[in-house]
Amino acid sequence: MLVSDTQILKLPQILKDEGRINLIKEFYEDTGIPKAWFSNVKNQEKRGRAFHFTAGQIQVILKVYNIDANWIFGIGTNVYRSGNKRLEKSL
C-alpha cells in the first residue's frame, strides 16, 4: 500500500477527532469519494488487485480540508497547510 493511501485512510478519523467533521460519512460526502472506494483501498491485498486514491481525489481532499500534500505523501509532519486547522471547507 502506498504511503498516500495509508495517510488518507487515517484522515477521516483525524478530522472527526479534531471536530472538523461530526461523522465519518461527512468525509465521503464532502470529497465525493465513495465509502466503497475506501474499502477497496484498505482491503486491496485481500482482493488481489491494487486500488489507490487518484490524483484527482487527493486534490479534492487537499482543497476541502486544507491538508498539506507533504503529509499525505509522508514527507511532512503537519497535517494542515499554514498551521491553520480551523479553515472552513472550501467546497
PDB file as gemmi writes it, atoms N, CA and C in Angstrom:
CRYST1    1.000    1.000    1.000  90.00  90.00  90.00 P 1                      
ATOM      1  N   MET A   1       0.850  -1.176   0.000  1.00  0.00           N  
ATOM      2  CA  MET A   1       0.000   0.000   0.000  1.00  0.00           C  
ATOM      3  C   MET A   1       0.896   1.240   0.000  1.00  0.00           C  
ATOM      4  N   LEU A   2       0.512   2.227  -0.769  1.00  0.00           N  
ATOM      5  CA  LEU A   2       1.262   3.475  -0.840  1.00  0.00           C  
ATOM      6  C   LEU A   2       1.102   4.284   0.449  1.00  0.00           C  
ATOM      7  N   VAL A   3       2.114   5.093   0.755  1.00  0.00           N  
ATOM      8  CA  VAL A   3       2.046   5.967   1.927  1.00  0.00           C  
ATOM      9  C   VAL A   3       0.827   6.880   1.833  1.00  0.00           C  
ATOM     10  N   SER A   4       0.561   7.402   0.650  1.00  0.00           N  
ATOM     11  CA  SER A   4      -0.584   8.304   0.485  1.00  0.00           C  
ATOM     12  C   SER A   4      -1.893   7.590   0.805  1.00  0.00           C  
ATOM     13  N   ASP A   5      -2.000   6.330   0.429  1.00  0.00           N  
ATOM     14  CA  ASP A   5      -3.208   5.566   0.750  1.00  0.00           C  
ATOM     15  C   ASP A   5      -3.364   5.422   2.261  1.00  0.00           C  
ATOM     16  N   THR A   6      -2.284   5.063   2.934  1.00  0.00           N  
ATOM     17  CA  THR A   6      -2.316   4.887   4.390  1.00  0.00           C  
ATOM     18  C   THR A   6      -2.722   6.178   5.090  1.00  0.00           C  
ATOM     19  N   GLN A   7      -2.153   7.300   4.664  1.00  0.00           N  
ATOM     20  CA  GLN A   7      -2.466   8.589   5.289  1.00  0.00           C  
ATOM     21  C   GLN A   7      -3.930   8.966   5.062  1.00  0.00           C  
ATOM     22  N   ILE A   8      -4.414   8.780   3.850  1.00  0.00           N  
ATOM     23  CA  ILE A   8      -5.801   9.142   3.546  1.00  0.00           C  
ATOM     24  C   ILE A   8      -6.770   8.245   4.300  1.00  0.00           C  
ATOM     25  N   LEU A   9      -6.439   6.984   4.464  1.00  0.00           N  
ATOM     26  CA  LEU A   9      -7.309   6.094   5.237  1.00  0.00           C  
ATOM     27  C   LEU A   9      -7.412   6.547   6.692  1.00  0.00           C  
ATOM     28  N   LYS A  10      -6.356   7.157   7.223  1.00  0.00           N  
ATOM     29  CA  LYS A  10      -6.372   7.661   8.605  1.00  0.00           C  
ATOM     30  C   LYS A  10      -7.093   9.001   8.735  1.00  0.00           C  
ATOM     31  N   LEU A  11      -7.136   9.759   7.657  1.00  0.00           N  
ATOM     32  CA  LEU A  11      -7.600  11.145   7.705  1.00  0.00           C  
ATOM     33  C   LEU A  11      -9.028  11.343   8.208  1.00  0.00           C  
ATOM     34  N   PRO A  12     -10.016  10.573   7.781  1.00  0.00           N  
ATOM     35  CA  PRO A  12     -11.370  10.821   8.296  1.00  0.00           C  
ATOM     36  C   PRO A  12     -11.456  10.754   9.827  1.00  0.00           C  
ATOM     37  N   GLN A  13     -10.766   9.811  10.436  1.00  0.00           N  
ATOM     38  CA  GLN A  13     -10.799   9.708  11.898  1.00  0.00           C  
ATOM     39  C   GLN A  13     -10.073  10.883  12.548  1.00  0.00           C  
ATOM     40  N   ILE A  14      -8.985  11.338  11.953  1.00  0.00           N  
ATOM     41  CA  ILE A  14      -8.278  12.516  12.465  1.00  0.00           C  
ATOM     42  C   ILE A  14      -9.206  13.722  12.439  1.00  0.00           C  
ATOM     43  N   LEU A  15      -9.879  13.931  11.319  1.00  0.00           N  
ATOM     44  CA  LEU A  15     -10.795  15.067  11.188  1.00  0.00           C  
ATOM     45  C   LEU A  15     -11.939  14.977  12.193  1.00  0.00           C  
ATOM     46  N   LYS A  16     -12.443  13.785  12.419  1.00  0.00           N  
ATOM     47  CA  LYS A  16     -13.527  13.594  13.389  1.00  0.00           C  
ATOM     48  C   LYS A  16     -13.027  13.862  14.803  1.00  0.00           C  
ATOM     49  N   ASP A  17     -11.866  13.321  15.142  1.00  0.00           N  
ATOM     50  CA  ASP A  17     -11.307  13.517  16.482  1.00  0.00           C  
ATOM     51  C   ASP A  17     -11.042  14.987  16.780  1.00  0.00           C  
ATOM     52  N   GLU A  18     -10.703  15.758  15.752  1.00  0.00           N  
ATOM     53  CA  GLU A  18     -10.412  17.179  15.927  1.00  0.00           C  
ATOM     54  C   GLU A  18     -11.648  18.061  15.774  1.00  0.00           C  
ATOM     55  N   GLY A  19     -12.798  17.462  15.524  1.00  0.00           N  
ATOM     56  CA  GLY A  19     -14.031  18.231  15.417  1.00  0.00           C  
ATOM     57  C   GLY A  19     -14.241  18.914  14.080  1.00  0.00           C  
ATOM     58  N   ARG A  20     -13.450  18.586  13.083  1.00  0.00           N  
ATOM     59  CA  ARG A  20     -13.629  19.183  11.755  1.00  0.00           C  
ATOM     60  C   ARG A  20     -14.848  18.610  11.059  1.00  0.00           C  
ATOM     61  N   ILE A  21     -15.167  17.340  11.370  1.00  0.00           N  
ATOM     62  CA  ILE A  21     -16.385  16.699  10.881  1.00  0.00           C  
ATOM     63  C   ILE A  21     -17.037  15.999  12.060  1.00  0.00           C  
ATOM     64  N   ASN A  22     -18.343  15.824  11.995  1.00  0.00           N  
ATOM     65  CA  ASN A  22     -19.049  15.143  13.076  1.00  0.00           C  
ATOM     66  C   ASN A  22     -19.128  13.643  12.848  1.00  0.00           C  
ATOM     67  N   LEU A  23     -19.271  13.256  11.602  1.00  0.00           N  
ATOM     68  CA  LEU A  23     -19.401  11.846  11.236  1.00  0.00           C  
ATOM     69  C   LEU A  23     -18.438  11.527  10.101  1.00  0.00           C  
ATOM     70  N   ILE A  24     -17.903  10.322  10.088  1.00  0.00           N  
ATOM     71  CA  ILE A  24     -17.020   9.891   9.006  1.00  0.00           C  
ATOM     72  C   ILE A  24     -17.736  10.015   7.660  1.00  0.00           C  
ATOM     73  N   LYS A  25     -19.027   9.781   7.661  1.00  0.00           N  
ATOM     74  CA  LYS A  25     -19.843   9.889   6.449  1.00  0.00           C  
ATOM     75  C   LYS A  25     -19.683  11.261   5.783  1.00  0.00           C  
ATOM     76  N   GLU A  26     -19.486  12.302   6.587  1.00  0.00           N  
ATOM     77  CA  GLU A  26     -19.311  13.649   6.048  1.00  0.00           C  
ATOM     78  C   GLU A  26     -18.078  13.727   5.149  1.00  0.00           C  
ATOM     79  N   PHE A  27     -17.039  12.999   5.507  1.00  0.00           N  
ATOM     80  CA  PHE A  27     -15.826  12.999   4.688  1.00  0.00           C  
ATOM     81  C   PHE A  27     -16.134  12.467   3.293  1.00  0.00           C  
ATOM     82  N   TYR A  28     -16.857  11.363   3.232  1.00  0.00           N  
ATOM     83  CA  TYR A  28     -17.214  10.782   1.934  1.00  0.00           C  
ATOM     84  C   TYR A  28     -18.069  11.761   1.127  1.00  0.00           C  
ATOM     85  N   GLU A  29     -19.007  12.414   1.787  1.00  0.00           N  
ATOM     86  CA  GLU A  29     -19.885  13.369   1.106  1.00  0.00           C  
ATOM     87  C   GLU A  29     -19.111  14.600   0.640  1.00  0.00           C  
ATOM     88  N   ASP A  30     -18.270  15.152   1.522  1.00  0.00           N  
ATOM     89  CA  ASP A  30     -17.522  16.370   1.200  1.00  0.00           C  
ATOM     90  C   ASP A  30     -16.544  16.172   0.050  1.00  0.00           C  
ATOM     91  N   THR A  31     -15.964  14.983  -0.037  1.00  0.00           N  
ATOM     92  CA  THR A  31     -14.942  14.730  -1.055  1.00  0.00           C  
ATOM     93  C   THR A  31     -15.496  14.046  -2.299  1.00  0.00           C  
ATOM     94  N   GLY A  32     -16.679  13.461  -2.182  1.00  0.00           N  
ATOM     95  CA  GLY A  32     -17.253  12.729  -3.304  1.00  0.00           C  
ATOM     96  C   GLY A  32     -16.607  11.372  -3.540  1.00  0.00           C  
ATOM     97  N   ILE A  33     -15.826  10.918  -2.570  1.00  0.00           N  
ATOM     98  CA  ILE A  33     -15.187   9.605  -2.684  1.00  0.00           C  
ATOM     99  C   ILE A  33     -16.093   8.588  -2.004  1.00  0.00           C  
ATOM    100  N   PRO A  34     -16.561   7.590  -2.732  1.00  0.00           N  
ATOM    101  CA  PRO A  34     -17.467   6.606  -2.132  1.00  0.00           C  
ATOM    102  C   PRO A  34     -16.794   5.798  -1.014  1.00  0.00           C  
ATOM    103  N   LYS A  35     -17.575   5.460  -0.016  1.00  0.00           N  
ATOM    104  CA  LYS A  35     -17.083   4.624   1.081  1.00  0.00           C  
ATOM    105  C   LYS A  35     -16.520   3.314   0.538  1.00  0.00           C  
ATOM    106  N   ALA A  36     -17.136   2.787  -0.500  1.00  0.00           N  
ATOM    107  CA  ALA A  36     -16.675   1.531  -1.105  1.00  0.00           C  
ATOM    108  C   ALA A  36     -15.246   1.652  -1.629  1.00  0.00           C  
ATOM    109  N   TRP A  37     -14.883   2.849  -2.103  1.00  0.00           N  
ATOM    110  CA  TRP A  37     -13.514   3.025  -2.596  1.00  0.00           C  
ATOM    111  C   TRP A  37     -12.519   2.908  -1.445  1.00  0.00           C  
ATOM    112  N   PHE A  38     -12.879   3.464  -0.279  1.00  0.00           N  
ATOM    113  CA  PHE A  38     -12.021   3.325   0.904  1.00  0.00           C  
ATOM    114  C   PHE A  38     -11.842   1.855   1.249  1.00  0.00           C  
ATOM    115  N   SER A  39     -12.911   1.097   1.161  1.00  0.00           N  
ATOM    116  CA  SER A  39     -12.847  -0.335   1.440  1.00  0.00           C  
ATOM    117  C   SER A  39     -11.937  -1.039   0.436  1.00  0.00           C  
ATOM    118  N   ASN A  40     -12.040  -0.677  -0.827  1.00  0.00           N  
ATOM    119  CA  ASN A  40     -11.182  -1.273  -1.855  1.00  0.00           C  
ATOM    120  C   ASN A  40      -9.708  -0.991  -1.586  1.00  0.00           C  
ATOM    121  N   VAL A  41      -9.401   0.254  -1.239  1.00  0.00           N  
ATOM    122  CA  VAL A  41      -8.007   0.619  -0.957  1.00  0.00           C  
ATOM    123  C   VAL A  41      -7.514  -0.116   0.289  1.00  0.00           C  
ATOM    124  N   LYS A  42      -8.330  -0.114   1.326  1.00  0.00           N  
ATOM    125  CA  LYS A  42      -7.943  -0.746   2.592  1.00  0.00           C  
ATOM    126  C   LYS A  42      -7.726  -2.251   2.436  1.00  0.00           C  
ATOM    127  N   ASN A  43      -8.535  -2.895   1.628  1.00  0.00           N  
ATOM    128  CA  ASN A  43      -8.507  -4.357   1.504  1.00  0.00           C  
ATOM    129  C   ASN A  43      -7.929  -4.841   0.181  1.00  0.00           C  
ATOM    130  N   GLN A  44      -7.063  -4.064  -0.424  1.00  0.00           N  
ATOM    131  CA  GLN A  44      -6.561  -4.420  -1.750  1.00  0.00           C  
ATOM    132  C   GLN A  44      -5.787  -5.737  -1.766  1.00  0.00           C  
ATOM    133  N   GLU A  45      -5.084  -6.067  -0.693  1.00  0.00           N  
ATOM    134  CA  GLU A  45      -4.354  -7.338  -0.660  1.00  0.00           C  
ATOM    135  C   GLU A  45      -5.332  -8.513  -0.688  1.00  0.00           C  
ATOM    136  N   LYS A  46      -6.429  -8.392   0.044  1.00  0.00           N  
ATOM    137  CA  LYS A  46      -7.439  -9.453   0.062  1.00  0.00           C  
ATOM    138  C   LYS A  46      -8.101  -9.616  -1.299  1.00  0.00           C  
ATOM    139  N   ARG A  47      -8.258  -8.501  -1.999  1.00  0.00           N  
ATOM    140  CA  ARG A  47      -8.930  -8.532  -3.292  1.00  0.00           C  
ATOM    141  C   ARG A  47      -7.996  -8.986  -4.414  1.00  0.00           C  
ATOM    142  N   GLY A  48      -6.699  -9.010  -4.120  1.00  0.00           N  
ATOM    143  CA  GLY A  48      -5.737  -9.431  -5.131  1.00  0.00           C  
ATOM    144  C   GLY A  48      -5.578  -8.444  -6.272  1.00  0.00           C  
ATOM    145  N   ARG A  49      -5.886  -7.188  -6.002  1.00  0.00           N  
ATOM    146  CA  ARG A  49      -5.807  -6.142  -7.018  1.00  0.00           C  
ATOM    147  C   ARG A  49      -5.455  -4.832  -6.332  1.00  0.00           C  
ATOM    148  N   ALA A  50      -4.621  -4.041  -6.973  1.00  0.00           N  
ATOM    149  CA  ALA A  50      -4.208  -2.766  -6.390  1.00  0.00           C  
ATOM    150  C   ALA A  50      -5.286  -1.703  -6.602  1.00  0.00           C  
ATOM    151  N   PHE A  51      -5.650  -1.049  -5.523  1.00  0.00           N  
ATOM    152  CA  PHE A  51      -6.547   0.108  -5.555  1.00  0.00           C  
ATOM    153  C   PHE A  51      -5.824   1.241  -4.843  1.00  0.00           C  
ATOM    154  N   HIS A  52      -5.879   2.433  -5.424  1.00  0.00           N  
ATOM    155  CA  HIS A  52      -5.224   3.591  -4.819  1.00  0.00           C  
ATOM    156  C   HIS A  52      -6.118   4.811  -4.992  1.00  0.00           C  
ATOM    157  N   PHE A  53      -5.875   5.821  -4.173  1.00  0.00           N  
ATOM    158  CA  PHE A  53      -6.565   7.089  -4.349  1.00  0.00           C  
ATOM    159  C   PHE A  53      -5.926   7.794  -5.541  1.00  0.00           C  
ATOM    160  N   THR A  54      -6.759   8.407  -6.368  1.00  0.00           N  
ATOM    161  CA  THR A  54      -6.273   9.061  -7.585  1.00  0.00           C  
ATOM    162  C   THR A  54      -5.756  10.461  -7.274  1.00  0.00           C  
ATOM    163  N   ALA A  55      -5.007  11.015  -8.219  1.00  0.00           N  
ATOM    164  CA  ALA A  55      -4.518  12.384  -8.074  1.00  0.00           C  
ATOM    165  C   ALA A  55      -5.689  13.351  -7.914  1.00  0.00           C  
ATOM    166  N   GLY A  56      -6.760  13.124  -8.651  1.00  0.00           N  
ATOM    167  CA  GLY A  56      -7.946  13.980  -8.538  1.00  0.00           C  
ATOM    168  C   GLY A  56      -8.591  13.896  -7.171  1.00  0.00           C  
ATOM    169  N   GLN A  57      -8.692  12.695  -6.627  1.00  0.00           N  
ATOM    170  CA  GLN A  57      -9.264  12.524  -5.287  1.00  0.00           C  
ATOM    171  C   GLN A  57      -8.393  13.205  -4.238  1.00  0.00           C  
ATOM    172  N   ILE A  58      -7.079  13.059  -4.379  1.00  0.00           N  
ATOM    173  CA  ILE A  58      -6.161  13.694  -3.432  1.00  0.00           C  
ATOM    174  C   ILE A  58      -6.289  15.206  -3.520  1.00  0.00           C  
ATOM    175  N   GLN A  59      -6.389  15.737  -4.719  1.00  0.00           N  
ATOM    176  CA  GLN A  59      -6.526  17.183  -4.898  1.00  0.00           C  
ATOM    177  C   GLN A  59      -7.777  17.710  -4.193  1.00  0.00           C  
ATOM    178  N   VAL A  60      -8.877  17.002  -4.308  1.00  0.00           N  
ATOM    179  CA  VAL A  60     -10.112  17.418  -3.640  1.00  0.00           C  
ATOM    180  C   VAL A  60      -9.924  17.403  -2.122  1.00  0.00           C  
ATOM    181  N   ILE A  61      -9.325  16.356  -1.590  1.00  0.00           N  
ATOM    182  CA  ILE A  61      -9.089  16.260  -0.147  1.00  0.00           C  
ATOM    183  C   ILE A  61      -8.237  17.434   0.327  1.00  0.00           C  
ATOM    184  N   LEU A  62      -7.177  17.754  -0.416  1.00  0.00           N  
ATOM    185  CA  LEU A  62      -6.296  18.859  -0.045  1.00  0.00           C  
ATOM    186  C   LEU A  62      -7.054  20.177   0.011  1.00  0.00           C  
ATOM    187  N   LYS A  63      -7.902  20.418  -0.981  1.00  0.00           N  
ATOM    188  CA  LYS A  63      -8.656  21.671  -1.044  1.00  0.00           C  
ATOM    189  C   LYS A  63      -9.745  21.754   0.017  1.00  0.00           C  
ATOM    190  N   VAL A  64     -10.513  20.700   0.163  1.00  0.00           N  
ATOM    191  CA  VAL A  64     -11.669  20.732   1.061  1.00  0.00           C  
ATOM    192  C   VAL A  64     -11.245  20.910   2.518  1.00  0.00           C  
ATOM    193  N   TYR A  65     -10.175  20.242   2.912  1.00  0.00           N  
ATOM    194  CA  TYR A  65      -9.786  20.251   4.326  1.00  0.00           C  
ATOM    195  C   TYR A  65      -8.483  20.984   4.608  1.00  0.00           C  
ATOM    196  N   ASN A  66      -7.928  21.690   3.618  1.00  0.00           N  
ATOM    197  CA  ASN A  66      -6.695  22.446   3.797  1.00  0.00           C  
ATOM    198  C   ASN A  66      -5.550  21.548   4.276  1.00  0.00           C  
ATOM    199  N   ILE A  67      -5.462  20.356   3.710  1.00  0.00           N  
ATOM    200  CA  ILE A  67      -4.452  19.378   4.101  1.00  0.00           C  
ATOM    201  C   ILE A  67      -3.142  19.669   3.373  1.00  0.00           C  
ATOM    202  N   ASP A  68      -2.032  19.458   4.057  1.00  0.00           N  
ATOM    203  CA  ASP A  68      -0.706  19.636   3.478  1.00  0.00           C  
ATOM    204  C   ASP A  68      -0.362  18.398   2.643  1.00  0.00           C  
ATOM    205  N   ALA A  69      -0.078  18.602   1.375  1.00  0.00           N  
ATOM    206  CA  ALA A  69       0.251  17.481   0.483  1.00  0.00           C  
ATOM    207  C   ALA A  69       1.479  16.722   0.966  1.00  0.00           C  
ATOM    208  N   ASN A  70       2.405  17.416   1.599  1.00  0.00           N  
ATOM    209  CA  ASN A  70       3.594  16.733   2.119  1.00  0.00           C  
ATOM    210  C   ASN A  70       3.221  15.698   3.171  1.00  0.00           C  
ATOM    211  N   TRP A  71       2.204  15.972   3.962  1.00  0.00           N  
ATOM    212  CA  TRP A  71       1.749  14.997   4.958  1.00  0.00           C  
ATOM    213  C   TRP A  71       1.140  13.781   4.259  1.00  0.00           C  
ATOM    214  N   ILE A  72       0.319  14.036   3.245  1.00  0.00           N  
ATOM    215  CA  ILE A  72      -0.313  12.934   2.508  1.00  0.00           C  
ATOM    216  C   ILE A  72       0.749  11.971   1.968  1.00  0.00           C  
ATOM    217  N   PHE A  73       1.859  12.522   1.483  1.00  0.00           N  
ATOM    218  CA  PHE A  73       2.883  11.681   0.859  1.00  0.00           C  
ATOM    219  C   PHE A  73       3.993  11.265   1.821  1.00  0.00           C  
ATOM    220  N   GLY A  74       3.799  11.549   3.102  1.00  0.00           N  
ATOM    221  CA  GLY A  74       4.712  11.054   4.126  1.00  0.00           C  
ATOM    222  C   GLY A  74       6.030  11.786   4.241  1.00  0.00           C  
ATOM    223  N   ILE A  75       6.117  13.005   3.690  1.00  0.00           N  
ATOM    224  CA  ILE A  75       7.372  13.750   3.792  1.00  0.00           C  
ATOM    225  C   ILE A  75       7.250  14.981   4.680  1.00  0.00           C  
ATOM    226  N   GLY A  76       6.098  15.185   5.262  1.00  0.00           N  
ATOM    227  CA  GLY A  76       5.882  16.284   6.191  1.00  0.00           C  
ATOM    228  C   GLY A  76       5.142  15.792   7.417  1.00  0.00           C  
ATOM    229  N   THR A  77       5.247  16.541   8.503  1.00  0.00           N  
ATOM    230  CA  THR A  77       4.598  16.125   9.749  1.00  0.00           C  
ATOM    231  C   THR A  77       3.336  16.918  10.064  1.00  0.00           C  
ATOM    232  N   ASN A  78       3.145  18.046   9.400  1.00  0.00           N  
ATOM    233  CA  ASN A  78       1.956  18.861   9.644  1.00  0.00           C  
ATOM    234  C   ASN A  78       0.811  18.383   8.757  1.00  0.00           C  
ATOM    235  N   VAL A  79      -0.300  18.049   9.381  1.00  0.00           N  
ATOM    236  CA  VAL A  79      -1.460  17.581   8.622  1.00  0.00           C  
ATOM    237  C   VAL A  79      -2.034  18.715   7.783  1.00  0.00           C  
ATOM    238  N   TYR A  80      -2.030  19.928   8.333  1.00  0.00           N  
ATOM    239  CA  TYR A  80      -2.682  21.058   7.671  1.00  0.00           C  
ATOM    240  C   TYR A  80      -1.674  22.037   7.094  1.00  0.00           C  
ATOM    241  N   ARG A  81      -2.061  22.698   5.999  1.00  0.00           N  
ATOM    242  CA  ARG A  81      -1.255  23.780   5.435  1.00  0.00           C  
ATOM    243  C   ARG A  81      -1.358  24.992   6.337  1.00  0.00           C  
ATOM    244  N   SER A  82      -0.350  25.796   6.351  1.00  0.00           N  
ATOM    245  CA  SER A  82      -0.330  27.079   7.061  1.00  0.00           C  
ATOM    246  C   SER A  82      -0.597  26.948   8.551  1.00  0.00           C  
ATOM    247  N   GLY A  83      -0.585  25.765   9.089  1.00  0.00           N  
ATOM    248  CA  GLY A  83      -0.813  25.575  10.516  1.00  0.00           C  
ATOM    249  C   GLY A  83      -2.214  25.895  10.974  1.00  0.00           C  
ATOM    250  N   ASN A  84      -3.137  26.182  10.055  1.00  0.00           N  
ATOM    251  CA  ASN A  84      -4.498  26.555  10.431  1.00  0.00           C  
ATOM    252  C   ASN A  84      -5.422  25.357  10.276  1.00  0.00           C  
ATOM    253  N   LYS A  85      -5.803  24.769  11.401  1.00  0.00           N  
ATOM    254  CA  LYS A  85      -6.666  23.594  11.370  1.00  0.00           C  
ATOM    255  C   LYS A  85      -8.134  23.960  11.233  1.00  0.00           C  
ATOM    256  N   ARG A  86      -8.482  25.206  11.434  1.00  0.00           N  
ATOM    257  CA  ARG A  86      -9.891  25.585  11.531  1.00  0.00           C  
ATOM    258  C   ARG A  86     -10.426  26.331  10.321  1.00  0.00           C  
ATOM    259  N   LEU A  87      -9.744  26.256   9.192  1.00  0.00           N  
ATOM    260  CA  LEU A  87     -10.290  26.887   7.990  1.00  0.00           C  
ATOM    261  C   LEU A  87     -11.589  26.208   7.599  1.00  0.00           C  
ATOM    262  N   GLU A  88     -12.503  26.973   7.078  1.00  0.00           N  
ATOM    263  CA  GLU A  88     -13.773  26.411   6.619  1.00  0.00           C  
ATOM    264  C   GLU A  88     -13.539  25.581   5.370  1.00  0.00           C  
ATOM    265  N   LYS A  89     -14.363  24.591   5.179  1.00  0.00           N  
ATOM    266  CA  LYS A  89     -14.283  23.784   3.962  1.00  0.00           C  
ATOM    267  C   LYS A  89     -14.490  24.695   2.764  1.00  0.00           C  
ATOM    268  N   SER A  90     -13.686  24.496   1.732  1.00  0.00           N  
ATOM    269  CA  SER A  90     -13.753  25.416   0.596  1.00  0.00           C  
ATOM    270  C   SER A  90     -14.712  24.973  -0.496  1.00  0.00           C  
ATOM    271  N   LEU A  91     -15.236  23.764  -0.427  1.00  0.00           N  
ATOM    272  CA  LEU A  91     -16.184  23.320  -1.456  1.00  0.00           C  
ATOM    273  C   LEU A  91     -17.587  23.309  -0.927  1.00  0.00           C  
TER     274      LEU A  91                                                      
END                                                                             
